Amino acid sequence: MARHVYACPLRWSDMDAYGHVNNAVFLRYLEEARIDFLRRPDRQFQQGSVVARHEIDYKQQLVHRPEPVDIELWVSDIRAASFTVSYEVKDDDRVYVRASTVVVPFDFEAQRPRRLTDDEKSFLREYGDDDTDSGGAEALAA
């Protein structure tokens, strides 16, 4: 399974009074990694999308430091009109956060959700784990 890795810088403003990353800031970190993954010119996923759901498990405190933290992400589910991105915010030996985001392709001109294109599904499968198409062939064809 291929994983996309984003080196996320830590900013002084991300920290709370105790010197660790505020829990809400992790949503921004995940967003930065997801945008880096989906919006690069060489990627197939160029149309719009919206976030339908976030789920975050905080494992350890991340304290302020000058070095970036790695965010590894992969696609853990592909449906006809949504996909799930899973993440680990980590260093080599330590996982700070495990999270997932359900993303819905969106037609901003029509202001409604849309189905994934075949090219988008193909691109997402490159970063999928063994069970990525958990919706089954019927869900992808629907």
Disulfide bonds with the S-S distance in Angstrom:
none
